[in-house]
Amino acid sequence: MTLRVQILKDKFSQSLGLPFKELLPETTIRLAISELKIKYKKRLFDPLITLWAFLSQVLDTDKTCHNAVSKIIAHLAGEEVEIPSTDTSAYCQARARLPEKLLEKLFNYSAHNLEEIVTQEYLWCGRNVLVIDGSTVSMADTIENQQSLPST
């Protein structure tokens, strides 16, 4: 991991509140939600707050839901809203409701935006580097799996 990446990761893990709010703006998330026609109820743990907290949780050294909820509380402390309980169940349920297609679309937006702003000095030998995931997934060889996923 490069020093710049480590510094950025440390900054996120040590920050109070939801640092991804600046990197992944509300307008971008709302645009993706609109394009995907995702419906959700107006709640404290809406897709925006939940997504920002989840991204922070993933990068934090303390990956607990309790820490994620603490960051949400720190974020909301400056706003005129009721501070939620430290109970993690509502956050965990909201996180489970995040559609995978939303995460995929936001990833693609971010990758596209980064590609547009990268300068020549960050290219490898003047070229873009493509990363391909060569991992595999295996499943139990049950009769049920054989029927629903026949081998080709």
Buried (B, 14 or more C-beta within 10 A) or exposed (E): EEEEEEEBBEEBBEBEBBBBBEEBEEEBBEBBBEEEEBEBEEEBBBBBBBBBBBBBBEBBEEEEBEBBBBBBBBBBEEEEEEEBEEEBEBBBEBBEBBBEEBBEBBEEBEEEEEEEEEEEEEEEEEEEEEEEEEEEEEEEEEEEEEEEEEEE
